[in-house]
Amino acid sequence: MAKHIYVIRHCEAKGQSSDASLTEQGFHQAEVLGEFFSDKKINRIITSPFLRAIQSIEPLSTRGNINIEIDERLSERILSTRNLPDWYEKLQATFTDMDLKFDSGESSNEAMERIVNVVEETFNSESEHTIIVSHGNIITLLLKNYNSDVDFQFWAELRNPDVFRLSVEDHEVTLERVWEENKTAN
Protein backbone atom coordinates (compact mmCIF):
# COMPACT_ATOMS: atom_id res chain seq x y z
CA MET A 1 0.00 0.00 0.00
CA ALA A 2 1.37 3.40 -0.98
CA LYS A 3 1.58 6.20 1.54
CA HIS A 4 1.58 9.86 0.55
CA ILE A 5 2.88 12.98 2.24
CA TYR A 6 1.98 16.35 0.79
CA VAL A 7 4.76 18.79 1.66
CA ILE A 8 3.50 22.37 1.55
CA ARG A 9 5.48 25.58 1.61
CA HIS A 10 3.37 28.15 3.45
CA CYS A 11 1.37 30.86 1.67
CA GLU A 12 2.55 34.46 1.19
CA ALA A 13 3.50 36.05 4.53
CA LYS A 14 4.23 39.54 5.88
CA GLY A 15 7.72 38.59 7.06
CA GLN A 16 10.16 35.96 8.24
CA SER A 17 9.68 36.04 12.02
CA SER A 18 7.95 33.12 13.69
CA ASP A 19 4.90 35.29 14.40
CA ALA A 20 4.62 36.80 10.89
CA SER A 21 1.05 36.50 9.62
CA LEU A 22 -0.13 35.79 6.12
CA THR A 23 -0.79 38.73 3.82
CA GLU A 24 -4.28 39.33 2.42
CA GLN A 25 -3.14 37.43 -0.69
CA GLY A 26 -1.75 34.70 1.59
CA PHE A 27 -5.14 34.20 3.25
CA HIS A 28 -6.71 33.91 -0.20
CA GLN A 29 -4.03 31.37 -1.16
CA ALA A 30 -4.84 29.36 2.00
CA GLU A 31 -8.49 29.14 0.94
CA VAL A 32 -7.47 27.97 -2.55
CA LEU A 33 -5.10 25.44 -0.97
CA GLY A 34 -7.98 24.10 1.10
CA GLU A 35 -10.08 23.71 -2.06
CA PHE A 36 -7.17 21.94 -3.80
CA PHE A 37 -7.23 19.22 -1.13
CA SER A 38 -11.04 18.99 -0.89
CA ASP A 39 -11.18 15.83 -3.03
CA LYS A 40 -8.27 14.12 -1.26
CA LYS A 41 -8.60 11.96 1.84
CA ILE A 42 -6.24 13.57 4.35
CA ASN A 43 -5.71 11.68 7.62
CA ARG A 44 -3.26 13.97 9.34
CA ILE A 45 -1.85 17.52 9.27
CA ILE A 46 1.53 18.33 10.83
CA THR A 47 2.87 21.88 10.72
CA SER A 48 5.68 24.13 11.78
CA PRO A 49 4.85 26.19 14.87
CA PHE A 50 5.34 29.41 12.83
CA LEU A 51 2.08 31.37 12.48
CA ARG A 52 2.27 31.61 8.67
CA ALA A 53 2.46 27.81 8.36
CA ILE A 54 -0.51 27.26 10.68
CA GLN A 55 -2.61 29.93 8.94
CA SER A 56 -1.81 28.36 5.56
CA ILE A 57 -3.53 25.10 6.48
CA GLU A 58 -6.32 26.29 8.82
CA PRO A 59 -9.01 26.46 6.08
CA LEU A 60 -8.40 22.80 5.17
CA SER A 61 -8.21 21.79 8.83
CA THR A 62 -11.55 23.47 9.52
CA ARG A 63 -13.23 22.15 6.36
CA GLY A 64 -12.04 18.58 6.94
CA ASN A 65 -12.29 18.68 10.74
CA ILE A 66 -8.65 17.56 10.94
CA ASN A 67 -6.58 18.42 13.99
CA ILE A 68 -3.38 20.40 13.34
CA GLU A 69 -0.34 18.85 15.02
CA ILE A 70 2.56 21.22 15.74
CA ASP A 71 6.08 19.84 15.35
CA GLU A 72 9.05 22.08 16.23
CA ARG A 73 11.26 20.09 13.85
CA LEU A 74 9.35 21.67 10.95
CA SER A 75 10.49 25.19 11.92
CA GLU A 76 12.50 27.01 9.30
CA ARG A 77 16.20 26.33 9.26
CA ILE A 78 18.32 28.76 11.29
CA LEU A 79 21.09 29.99 9.01
CA SER A 80 22.60 32.15 11.78
CA THR A 81 21.59 33.85 15.00
CA ARG A 82 23.25 37.03 13.73
CA ASN A 83 21.94 39.32 11.02
CA LEU A 84 23.83 38.42 7.84
CA PRO A 85 23.78 41.21 5.23
CA ASP A 86 25.11 38.69 2.69
CA TRP A 87 22.69 35.93 3.77
CA TYR A 88 21.80 35.03 0.16
CA GLU A 89 25.41 34.18 -0.72
CA LYS A 90 25.89 32.40 2.60
CA LEU A 91 22.75 30.34 2.05
CA GLN A 92 23.96 29.44 -1.45
CA ALA A 93 27.28 28.28 0.02
CA THR A 94 25.45 25.88 2.36
CA PHE A 95 24.11 24.00 -0.65
CA THR A 96 27.69 23.42 -1.85
CA ASP A 97 29.11 22.58 1.59
CA MET A 98 26.32 20.76 3.41
CA ASP A 99 28.25 20.92 6.73
CA LEU A 100 28.91 24.69 6.61
CA LYS A 101 27.55 26.56 9.66
CA PHE A 102 27.34 30.23 10.63
CA ASP A 103 27.10 31.69 14.17
CA SER A 104 24.91 29.24 16.07
CA GLY A 105 23.03 28.28 12.92
CA GLU A 106 22.37 24.85 11.47
CA SER A 107 24.26 23.21 8.66
CA SER A 108 22.22 21.95 5.72
CA ASN A 109 22.83 18.38 6.89
CA GLU A 110 21.57 19.15 10.43
CA ALA A 111 18.40 20.82 9.18
CA MET A 112 17.84 18.07 6.61
CA GLU A 113 18.12 15.39 9.28
CA ARG A 114 15.53 17.18 11.42
CA ILE A 115 12.83 17.30 8.73
CA VAL A 116 13.67 13.89 7.24
CA ASN A 117 13.07 12.38 10.70
CA VAL A 118 9.52 13.82 10.68
CA VAL A 119 8.86 12.43 7.21
CA GLU A 120 10.27 8.98 7.98
CA GLU A 121 8.24 8.78 11.21
CA THR A 122 5.15 9.74 9.20
CA PHE A 123 5.81 7.10 6.55
CA ASN A 124 6.11 4.56 9.38
CA SER A 125 2.84 5.68 11.00
CA GLU A 126 -0.67 4.38 10.27
CA SER A 127 -1.57 7.50 8.28
CA GLU A 128 -1.90 6.97 4.53
CA HIS A 129 -2.32 10.64 3.49
CA THR A 130 -0.53 13.29 5.53
CA ILE A 131 0.09 16.98 5.00
CA ILE A 132 3.27 18.61 6.30
CA VAL A 133 3.46 22.42 6.24
CA SER A 134 6.83 24.08 6.56
CA HIS A 135 9.22 26.61 5.01
CA GLY A 136 11.20 27.02 1.82
CA ASN A 137 14.76 26.34 2.92
CA ILE A 138 14.06 23.29 5.04
CA ILE A 139 11.60 21.87 2.49
CA THR A 140 14.29 22.21 -0.19
CA LEU A 141 16.67 20.25 2.03
CA LEU A 142 14.01 17.58 2.57
CA LEU A 143 13.45 17.20 -1.16
CA LYS A 144 17.22 17.14 -1.75
CA ASN A 145 17.38 14.12 0.56
CA TYR A 146 15.14 12.22 -1.89
CA ASN A 147 16.43 13.80 -5.13
CA SER A 148 20.07 14.90 -5.32
CA ASP A 149 19.28 17.23 -8.25
CA VAL A 150 17.46 19.59 -5.87
CA ASP A 151 19.77 22.54 -5.28
CA PHE A 152 20.01 26.23 -4.41
CA GLN A 153 18.37 27.21 -7.73
CA PHE A 154 15.45 24.93 -6.87
CA TRP A 155 15.04 26.84 -3.59
CA ALA A 156 15.21 30.18 -5.43
CA GLU A 157 12.37 29.09 -7.71
CA LEU A 158 9.98 27.88 -4.98
CA ARG A 159 6.60 29.56 -4.83
CA ASN A 160 4.28 30.56 -1.99
CA PRO A 161 2.49 28.26 -1.64
CA ASP A 162 4.05 25.25 -3.27
CA VAL A 163 3.01 21.60 -2.89
CA PHE A 164 5.01 18.42 -3.43
CA ARG A 165 3.89 14.84 -2.98
CA LEU A 166 6.27 12.28 -1.53
CA SER A 167 4.99 8.76 -2.02
CA VAL A 168 6.46 5.56 -0.68
CA GLU A 169 5.64 2.10 -1.94
CA ASP A 170 7.77 -1.00 -1.48
CA HIS A 171 10.41 1.14 0.26
CA GLU A 172 10.82 3.37 -2.82
CA VAL A 173 10.15 7.10 -2.46
CA THR A 174 8.97 9.17 -5.40
CA LEU A 175 8.73 12.96 -5.53
CA GLU A 176 6.38 15.10 -7.62
CA ARG A 177 5.39 18.78 -7.66
CA VAL A 178 1.58 18.83 -7.65
CA TRP A 179 0.87 22.54 -7.38
CA GLU A 180 0.09 24.63 -10.44
CA GLU A 181 1.49 28.15 -10.21
CA ASN A 182 -1.67 29.88 -11.45
CA LYS A 183 -3.94 28.34 -8.79
CA THR A 184 -3.58 31.35 -6.48
CA ALA A 185 -2.92 34.08 -9.04
CA ASN A 186 -6.29 35.81 -8.48
N, C-alpha and C positions, 0 to 999 in steps of 0.2 A: 504494500500500500504506500503510495506517495504521500509525503507531507510537504506542505507549502508554507513558507514564511514570506509575507509581503513586507519589504523593508522600505519605509517611507522617510524621505527627508521632509522636515516640517515645511509649512506654508510660509509665505512672505511675512517677515517680522520687522518690528521697529528698531531692533538692535541686536547686539550679541550677548548682553548680560543674561544671566539665568532667569531674571524676572521680566525680560523683554516680551511684550505682548505682540500678537499678530497685528498687522496693519488692517485697514478696512478691506483692501484687496485680499489679504491673507485670510480673513474670516470668510469672504466669498469663496476662496479656494478650498477652505475646509468643508464648506457645504457641498461643493462639487466633488470633493474627495469622498465624502460620505455617500453621495449618489453613485459614484464609480463602484463602490463596494456593495451596493444594495442588492445585487444579484449573486453575491458570493457568500458562502457559509463561513463566517468567521467565528472561531471558538474562543479566541483569546486576543487581548490587546495589551502589549507591554510598551511602555514609553519612558523616555528620558524624564527626569524630574523638572526640566526647564519648561517654563510656562508656555512658550511658543510650540513646543512639541505636544503638550497636553491639549492646548486649544486646537491644534490641527486635527485631532482625532475625536474631540468631544461630540461633534454632530453624529458621527457614525456610532460612537458608544451609546449615545442617547437613543438613536433610531433603532439600534439592534439590541438595546438593553444589555450591553456587554460591559462588564467592569473594567476599568483602566488600572492596570498594575504598573506601579512606578519601580524602575530599576536604575539605581545610581550608575551602574556600569554602562548605561546608554547615554550618559552625559557627554557633551562635546569634549573632544580631546583638548588637553591643556598644552599649548605649545610652549608657553613660558608664564611665569607669575609676574614678570616685568613687562612693561609696555615696549614693544619692539617696533620701531618706526619702519624697519625693513622686514616686517613679518612675512610678506609675500615671498620674498627670496628665501627666507629661513624655512618657511613651510615647504617650498619647492625642494630645498636641500634635504629635507627629511624623507622625501620619496626616493632619493638617490642613496642616502645612507640611513637605513631603517633603524639604526641604533643611535642616531644623533639626537642629543637632548640639549635644551636651553633652560637655564635658570629655573629649576624646580618644575620643569615641564615633563611631559611624557615623550618617549621616543615613539616612532611609528609602530615598532614591534610591540611595545607595552600597551598602547591604545588598541592595537589590533587584537591582541590576546584578550583584552577585557571584553570587547564586543563579540568576538568569536565564541567565547565561553557562554554568553547569553544565547547565541544562536544554536550552538551544539546542545545545550541543556534543553532548548525548546524542541529541537529535532528529536531528542530522546524522551520528551514528554508524551502524554496521551493526545495532545492537541494536534489536529490534522491541518488546520488553517489558522495561522497566527499572524498578527500584525505587530511589527516593531517600528516605533517612531523614534527617530534620532536626528543627527546633525550631519552636515555635509562631509567634514573631514573624517570623522570616525566611520561613517558609512562607506566612504571611499576605501578606507583601510580594510573594512570587512569584505567588501567586494574583491579587493586585491587578493585577499586570502584564498578566494575561490577561483580567481582568474588573474594570472600574473600580468596580463596586458593592461589591467587597470593601473593608471598612473596619475601624476600631477595634472596633466591636461584633462583627464577624465573628471577630476575634482573641479577644475576650472569651468567645465561645461555642464555641471549639475544645475538643475533647475529647482525652484521652490514652487510647489512641491515636486517631488520626483518619486517614482515608485518602481521597485525592482521585486521580482519574485525569485526566491531561492527555493528550489524543489529538491528533495532527496528521495531516491528510490533505489533500492538494492545498494545502498552505501555510496551512490554516485550523486553528487550535487550539480545541478544545472542552474544557470543564472540568466535572467531575461529582464530587460526593461519593459514594463507594461504600461507606462504612463505616456499619453500623447500630449505633446507640448501645448497644443491649442485648447486643451480641456478647460483651462482656467483663464483664458485670454480675455473673457468679457468682464 
